[in-house]
Amino acid sequence: MTTDATATGAAEESDAQLAGPDAGHPDEHPAPTPHAEIADPAPPGRAVAAALPSAKLASRQLAWLLLAGVVLAAFNFRTAVTSVGAILAELRVGLGMSETVAGLLTTLPVLAFAGLGALAPRLARRFGPRLLLTGALIVMSVGLVARAYAPNAGLFLAFSLLALAAGAIGNVAVPVIVKRYFPNRIGLMTTAYSTTLAVGTAVAAAATAPIEHLAGDWRIALAVWALPALIAIVPWLLWRPSPAAAGAQPIGRLHGVRRSRLAWMMLLAFGAQSAIAYILMGWTTTILASDGMDAATAGSMLGLLTAVQIPVSVLVPMLTVRWGPRPVFLLLMACYPPALAGLWLAGGGPLTWLWMAFFAVGTSVFPLILTLFGLRARTPAGTSALSSFAQSGGYLIAGSGPLAVGWVYGLTGSWSVPFTFVAALVVVLFAAGLYVTRERYIEDELD
């Protein structure tokens, strides 16, 4: 087994304002080996505070710059996906896109997240997380503009892969960056980027159609999302590790991940949770319409799902580190039975908003799993391996979920079997979640 020999902790001292209630939790964060990654190591002794005030100030500034880079990057991880969904009808007309190609377009993000996510650790070892994420954002910006002005559906799909690059790479790279530079603030940092990811997802979904209406051109409405991607590049261009950090050992490789039961359970948990979320996003309005709800109200129920998820995503990572993963997981999972039963048996009724709120809380297992990528590894190499393995395989499960629901509903004409399928996914998520929320580390399983 080969792991990263250094798990850096200089960011722990970079700014006291970044220290939330999750700082220094002894059970979930084994003490990393101190090593300067953001600032030069301070000399030992009492003279540190007096001798290096400028170094401390520089360290704080770099820490905040890195925080800004993570947050701004996360805003863009889903904009390429939800901006297309908002104006898919106009897009199909403009490009003469068939239903088959449109179906491929809706599954393309999942395939990109799985495929490019699997390559992310190798690219991170070669270029480092900073250069990798910077390059991914640049490629994303180019892809967003190029696909907006693609002359045909084939080129639109090809450029869409470029537009999805930052999301696919960032899914894996950001947990590694958090583990490496903020090892004792994993909950706080995960809160920051998972919440911003949710906000970016919602903003792109809500704003693309109005932009298209104002501009009178769906191509402009898609291309405009290259602007926040370009802005997100700025902190990564400005932030540079100190000379001491530049010579630090790069992120290593953890061998034999497929032998880890923890890795497989994380894959199942991530895949089942994501499949449930994709099914809800793809089929909720259709389900409610079949129960007699008008299209506008059904759409508002889907909007409620996203709106409730944002504040819950703020709380989950911090509570995960403060209380421990198991209590938070059980609390979130308790929302699934009433949500599933209510939507199944009384969907379209006056309490539909309540069932959707329950679903929103239950699907907030997602930021908990993101937090566990850092908590269930002792090193950045372990975080990289665990995140890549779980997400690449998990997204394949997630992509199959909406397709399976559509196929079964088409065969039976009834929602009973699809709801049974979702219930089975909840059971898988619960079983896998019970395993991964126990304190264990992937390096220990492979040692």
Sequence and secondary structure as in RCSB ss.txt:
>XXXX:A:sequence
MTTDATATGAAEESDAQLAGPDAGHPDEHPAPTPHAEIADPAPPGRAVAAALPSAKLASRQLAWLLLAGVVLAAF
NFRTAVTSVGAILAELRVGLGMSETVAGLLTTLPVLAFAGLGALAPRLARRFGPRLLLTGALIVMSVGLVARAYA
PNAGLFLAFSLLALAAGAIGNVAVPVIVKRYFPNRIGLMTTAYSTTLAVGTAVAAAATAPIEHLAGDWRIALAVW
ALPALIAIVPWLLWRPSPAAAGAQPIGRLHGVRRSRLAWMMLLAFGAQSAIAYILMGWTTTILASDGMDAATAGS
MLGLLTAVQIPVSVLVPMLTVRWGPRPVFLLLMACYPPALAGLWLAGGGPLTWLWMAFFAVGTSVFPLILTLFGL
RARTPAGTSALSSFAQSGGYLIAGSGPLAVGWVYGLTGSWSVPFTFVAALVVVLFAAGLYVTRERYIEDELD
>XXXX:A:secstr
    S    GGGGT GGG  TTTT TTTS       SSS    SSTTHHHH HHHHHHHHHHHHHHHHHHHHHHH
TTTHHHHHHHHTHHHHHHHHT  HHHHHHHHHHHHHHHHHHHHHHHHHHHHH HHHHHHHHHHHHHHHHHHHHT 
SSHHHHHHHHHHHTHHHHHHHHHHHHHHHHH TT HHHHHHHHHHHHHHHHHHHHHHHHHHHHHHT HHHHHHTT
HHHHHHHHHHHHH    HHHHTS        GGG HHHHHHHHHHHHHHHHHHHHHHHHHHHHHHTT  HHHHHH
HHHHHHHHHHHHHHHHHHHHHHH HHHHHHHHHTTHHHHHHHHHHHTTSTTHHHHHHHHHHHTTHHHHHHHHHHH
T SSHHHHHHHHHHHHHHHHHHHHHHHHHHHHHHHHHS SHHHHHHHHHHHHHHHHHHHHHTSS  HHHHH 
